[in-house]
Amino acid sequence: MFRYAALRISLLVVVGALLFLAGMRGVLLAGSSIIIAALLAYIFFPTQRNQAAQRLEQIAHREEKPRERDEDMAAEDAVVEETVVEDADAGSEESGEQEGDSDTELN
């Protein structure tokens, strides 16, 4: 895959240099270089293109290995769950105290 990209970039540079020496400049040079290099790569590098495409397909369809839970992850989960439960209990106690305060103010 890297080899195909390097070949295409090298071809672009060579075509650009040749067109520059031929007198092209600016946007015309850039556009012509890209188009001509793409056509030449399509014609002269089909094997490398197919290999790169197969490699990309393998990467796209690769399945990730399932992560195994280790002791550290289990310990972290336990700490987080304890914190969440404590925060929930503290929140319900505070709301109960606030409701009681508002009842005494109304009387």
C-alpha positions, 0 to 999 in steps of 0.5 A: 500500500505504501509502495503504491502511494510512493510510486504515484507521488513519484510519478506526479513529481516526474510528470510535474517536472517534465511539464515545468520544463516544457513551459507550463506554470501555475494551475495549468501545471498542477492540474495537468500533472495530476491528471496525467500522473493518474492516467499513467498510474492506472495504465502502468501500475495495475498490480500495485493498485490491486495489492493496495486495494486488497490490503485496504479491504483486509484492514476494513473487514478486520475484526477486533479481538475482544478485550479480556477483562483483567483485574485492574478493569474490574477494580476500577469498575467497582470503585466507580460503581461505589462512587455512583451509589454513594452520590445517589444516596447523598443526593436523595438525603439532600433532597429530603432535607430540602423538602422538610425545610420548605414544609416548616417555612409554609406553616 
